[in-house]
Amino acid sequence: MLKLYASRGSVARASHIALAEAGAPYEVAWIDARAGDQLRPEYRAINPKARVPSLVTERGVLTETLSILAFIAQSFP
């Protein structure tokens, strides 16, 4: 199952919508950017850039919106 790390009001919304529209099996882990959750060591282990979105896949982690959207389009046509 895919895991999307996102924060409300961020560009992660596009990835979230794409996953839902594609019917992909996924879960969302909400990051509170205002509280600085993206700077915590647990999240930086997933995305050293400390930004959202991040998508954890079976093959690795995608950390850029365009690569996430391309992955979704190719994986769930």
Secondary structure, DSSP 4 states (H G I P E B T S, - for coil): -EEEEE-TTSTHHHHHHHHHHHT--EEEEE--GGGTGGGSHHHHTT-TT--S-EEEETTEEE-SHHHHHHHHHHH--
